[in-house]
Amino acid sequence: MAKLQLNFACALYDRMQPLYTGEVQPEGIDLNFIPIELPRPIFDRMSGGQEFDVAEYSSSEFVQRYAARECPFVAIPVFPSRTFRHSFISISKKSGIKTPKDLEGKRVGVALYTMTAAIFIRGLLQHEYGVDVDKIHWVQGAINEGGAHGAPTVLPMLKKVDLEINHSGKSLSDLIEDGDVDATIGTSLPQAIRSNPDIARLFPNFRELEKDYYKRTKIYPIMHLVAIKKELYERHPFIATSLFNAFNKSKDIALEKMKNLRALRYMLPWMADDIDEIYDVFGGDPWPYGLEKNRPTLEALVTYLVDQGLVAPDRKPTVDELFVPTYG
């Protein structure tokens, strides 16, 4: 019987490379891996035109669409991208911001208000540091170039937000240097932080803070999941399990290769220490797929979406209902 032909759009992460090379092949599927290095175009093409059968997809956008009953996709608990976010809050020292609470009343740049990174950062500020994020004036625009961050197709927000669109033609990096914004959050740091001593991270000791945060909460922010066209899944439900198993195998191969220190696989001079830390903090696997090990993170994401007016409280989904069944 011929294999089902599917295309899959994703960045070429280490954990995806065995799928790209063909070292791992999903059972019953001929997978055409389309590498696209920037995630925003994948999301925009998926949300705007459903261009791919399977794709890396914004976790917050999926939850929003699912809760609003406007989601043409199903999801499997595979997470191509995740990042702690303490390190992605930059400040101008001239703004007087020294603590998280000092962000209240300030102008804060954000690449896209509804992006997953911004949702997790606001959730962190609110739940860990008591910041009233509704007292912040948000300025939305690309961090390191003029204009917008991609061409997103986003659902309407459910509450009024003090949000201004940056039409200046300047990047948020330019604006923080000029004093037109006091801080920035998002998936990138402003380029100015590398050359201007007045631009710095709010949390310079972010590594220690993130490790403590994870040990206390078990939250390791999930940026992206894997989405499948719903009509495709309904015709061929086996693909969820086939892909889930293949993604796990691919990740396990990448993890094993990374841990081989005879010749460093990545340009990280202290990688031996990083590997030791992975065992100490994560028990050897910093990137688990599946629901149970990710439940605290996913529950936090859903809570933050409700808190921030992106999901209606009466439509708050459970973590279990967000993902179709897979059988390892």
C-alpha positions in Angstrom: 0.0 0.0 0.0 1.4 3.4 -1.0 2.4 5.7 1.8 0.4 8.9 2.5 2.2 11.9 1.2 2.3 14.8 3.6 4.3 18.1 3.6 5.6 19.4 6.9 6.9 23.0 7.4 9.3 23.6 10.3 12.6 25.1 11.2 15.5 22.7 10.8 16.2 22.3 14.5 18.6 19.6 15.7 15.6 17.6 17.0 14.1 17.6 13.5 17.2 16.9 11.4 16.8 13.0 11.4 13.3 13.5 9.9 14.8 15.9 7.3 17.6 13.5 6.3 15.3 10.5 6.2 17.1 8.7 9.1 13.7 8.6 10.7 10.6 8.0 8.6 7.0 8.1 10.1 5.2 4.8 9.6 2.9 4.9 6.6 3.8 8.4 5.7 6.0 9.9 3.0 7.0 13.1 4.7 8.1 16.1 2.6 10.0 18.2 5.1 10.0 21.9 4.0 12.6 23.8 6.1 11.6 27.4 6.9 14.0 29.0 9.4 11.7 31.8 10.6 8.6 30.6 12.4 6.4 33.6 11.8 6.0 33.0 8.1 5.0 29.4 8.8 2.3 30.5 11.2 1.1 33.2 8.9 0.9 30.8 5.9 -0.8 28.2 8.0 -3.3 30.6 9.6 -4.0 32.6 6.5 -4.1 29.9 3.9 -3.6 26.4 5.5 -0.7 25.9 3.1 0.8 22.9 4.9 -0.5 19.5 5.9 1.5 19.6 9.1 3.4 22.5 10.5 5.2 24.0 13.5 2.6 26.3 14.9 2.2 29.0 17.6 1.0 27.3 20.8 -0.9 30.4 22.0 -2.5 30.9 18.6 -3.7 27.3 18.5 -5.2 27.5 22.0 -6.9 30.8 21.1 -8.4 29.4 17.9 -9.4 26.2 19.7 -11.2 28.1 22.5 -12.9 30.4 19.9 -14.0 27.3 17.9 -12.3 28.7 14.9 -9.5 26.2 14.5 -9.1 24.2 11.3 -6.2 22.2 12.9 -5.7 19.5 15.5 -2.5 19.4 17.6 -0.1 16.7 18.8 2.0 17.2 22.0 5.3 17.7 20.1 7.0 21.0 20.9 9.6 22.1 18.3 10.4 25.3 20.2 10.5 26.3 23.9 12.5 29.0 25.7 12.7 30.4 29.2 11.8 34.1 28.9 13.4 35.9 31.9 16.3 36.9 29.5 14.1 38.5 26.9 13.1 41.6 28.9 15.3 44.5 28.1 15.3 48.0 29.7 16.7 51.4 29.2 18.7 52.3 32.4 17.6 55.9 31.8 14.0 54.9 32.3 14.4 54.3 36.0 13.3 50.7 35.8 15.2 48.6 38.3 12.6 46.0 39.4 9.7 44.3 37.5 7.1 46.5 39.3 8.8 49.5 37.8 7.4 48.5 34.4 4.0 49.7 35.5 3.2 53.0 33.9 6.0 52.7 31.4 6.0 52.3 27.6 7.0 48.8 26.7 7.8 47.6 23.2 6.5 44.2 22.1 7.0 42.5 18.8 3.4 41.2 18.7 1.1 41.5 21.7 -0.6 38.1 21.1 2.6 36.1 20.5 3.4 33.2 22.8 6.6 34.7 24.1 4.8 37.9 25.1 2.1 35.9 26.8 4.5 33.9 28.9 6.5 37.1 29.8 3.4 38.9 31.0 2.3 35.8 32.9 5.7 35.6 34.5 5.6 39.3 35.5 2.1 39.0 36.9 2.3 35.7 38.7 6.0 35.8 39.9 6.5 39.5 40.5 3.0 41.0 41.1 3.2 43.3 38.1 -0.2 44.7 36.9 0.4 44.3 33.2 -2.7 46.3 32.4 -0.9 49.4 33.8 1.7 49.1 31.0 1.4 51.1 27.7 2.3 48.6 25.0 4.0 49.7 21.7 3.8 46.9 19.1 6.3 46.5 16.2 9.3 44.5 15.1 12.2 44.6 17.5 15.1 45.1 15.1 13.5 46.5 11.9 10.8 49.0 11.1 7.2 47.9 10.6 5.3 44.9 11.8 6.4 41.5 13.1 5.3 39.4 10.2 1.8 39.4 8.7 -0.2 37.6 11.4 -3.9 36.6 11.1 -4.9 37.0 14.8 -8.3 36.8 16.5 -9.8 39.8 18.2 -8.8 40.5 21.8 -11.6 40.1 24.3 -10.7 43.0 26.5 -9.4 46.5 25.9 -5.6 46.8 25.9 -3.5 49.9 26.1 -1.8 49.1 22.8 -0.2 51.4 20.3 1.0 50.3 16.9 4.5 51.6 16.0 4.1 53.6 12.8 7.3 55.6 13.2 9.3 53.6 10.7 11.9 52.9 13.3 12.5 49.6 15.1 11.8 49.0 18.8 15.6 48.9 19.2 15.8 52.4 17.8 12.9 53.5 20.0 14.5 52.2 23.2 17.7 54.0 22.4 15.8 57.2 21.6 13.9 57.0 24.9 10.5 56.6 23.1 10.0 53.2 24.8 11.4 52.3 28.2 11.7 48.5 27.8 11.0 45.7 25.3 9.8 42.1 25.5 9.5 39.4 22.8 11.4 36.7 21.0 14.5 38.9 20.4 16.6 41.4 22.2 17.1 44.8 20.7 20.3 45.0 18.7 21.2 48.1 20.8 21.9 46.0 23.8 25.2 44.8 22.2 26.5 48.3 21.7 24.7 50.7 24.0 25.6 50.4 27.8 22.3 52.1 28.7 20.3 49.1 27.3 20.4 46.0 29.5 18.5 43.0 30.6 16.0 43.5 33.5 17.3 40.2 34.9 21.1 40.0 34.3 21.2 36.8 36.4 18.6 35.2 34.2 20.2 31.7 34.2 20.0 31.3 37.9 16.5 32.7 38.0 15.2 30.5 35.3 16.6 27.3 36.9 15.0 28.2 40.2 11.8 29.1 38.4 11.7 25.7 36.7 12.6 23.7 39.8 9.7 25.5 41.7 7.0 25.5 39.0 8.0 22.9 36.4 7.2 25.5 33.8 9.5 25.6 30.8 7.7 27.9 28.3 6.4 26.1 25.2 6.5 28.4 22.2 5.4 26.0 19.4 3.5 22.8 18.9 2.8 20.6 15.9 -0.5 21.3 14.1 -2.2 19.0 11.5 -5.0 20.0 9.2 -8.2 18.8 10.9 -9.8 17.5 7.8 -6.7 15.5 7.0 -6.6 14.0 10.5 -10.2 13.1 10.4 -9.6 11.2 7.1 -6.4 9.6 8.3 -6.3 9.5 12.2 -3.3 7.2 12.2 -1.1 10.1 11.3 -1.2 11.6 14.8 0.4 8.5 16.4 2.8 7.9 13.4 4.1 11.5 13.5 4.3 11.6 17.3 6.4 8.5 17.4 8.6 9.7 14.6 9.2 13.1 16.3 10.1 11.4 19.5 12.6 9.1 17.8 14.1 12.0 15.9 14.5 14.0 19.1 16.1 11.1 20.9 18.7 10.7 18.2 19.5 14.4 18.4 19.8 14.3 22.2 22.1 11.3 22.1 24.4 13.0 19.5 24.4 16.2 21.6 25.6 14.4 24.7 28.5 12.9 22.8 31.4 15.2 24.0 34.2 13.5 22.1 33.8 16.3 19.5 31.5 19.1 20.3 28.4 19.1 18.1 27.6 22.8 18.8 29.8 25.9 19.1 29.3 26.1 22.9 32.7 26.2 24.6 31.3 25.0 28.0 29.0 22.4 26.6 30.2 19.8 29.0 28.9 21.9 31.9 25.6 22.5 30.0 25.2 18.7 29.6 25.8 18.2 33.4 23.2 20.9 34.0 20.7 19.1 31.8 21.0 16.0 34.0 20.9 18.0 37.2 17.8 20.1 36.3 15.9 18.0 33.8 17.0 14.5 34.6 18.8 14.2 31.2 15.9 15.2 28.9 15.3 19.0 28.7 12.8 18.6 25.8 10.0 16.1 26.7 7.1 15.5 24.4 3.7 14.3 25.5 1.2 15.7 28.0 2.2 14.7 31.5 5.7 16.2 31.7 4.4 19.4 30.1 1.1 19.7 32.0 2.3 22.6 34.3 3.6 24.6 31.4 0.5 24.1 29.3 -1.8 24.8 32.2 0.1 28.0 32.8 -0.3 29.0 29.1 -4.1 28.5 29.2 -4.3 30.5 32.5 -2.3 33.4 31.1 -4.4 33.5 27.9 -7.5 33.9 30.1 -5.9 36.4 32.4 -4.8 38.5 29.4 -8.2 38.5 27.6 -7.2 36.3 24.8 -9.5 33.3 25.8 -12.9 33.8 27.3 -13.2 32.3 30.8 -16.3 30.3 29.9 -14.4 28.7 27.0 -11.2 27.9 28.9 -10.1 24.5 27.6 -8.5 21.7 29.6 -5.0 20.7 28.6 -6.2 17.2 27.7 -8.8 18.4 25.1 -6.2 20.4 23.2 -4.4 17.4 21.8 -5.7 14.5 19.8 -4.8 11.0 21.1 -1.4 9.4 20.3 -0.2 6.0 21.2 3.5 5.5 21.7 
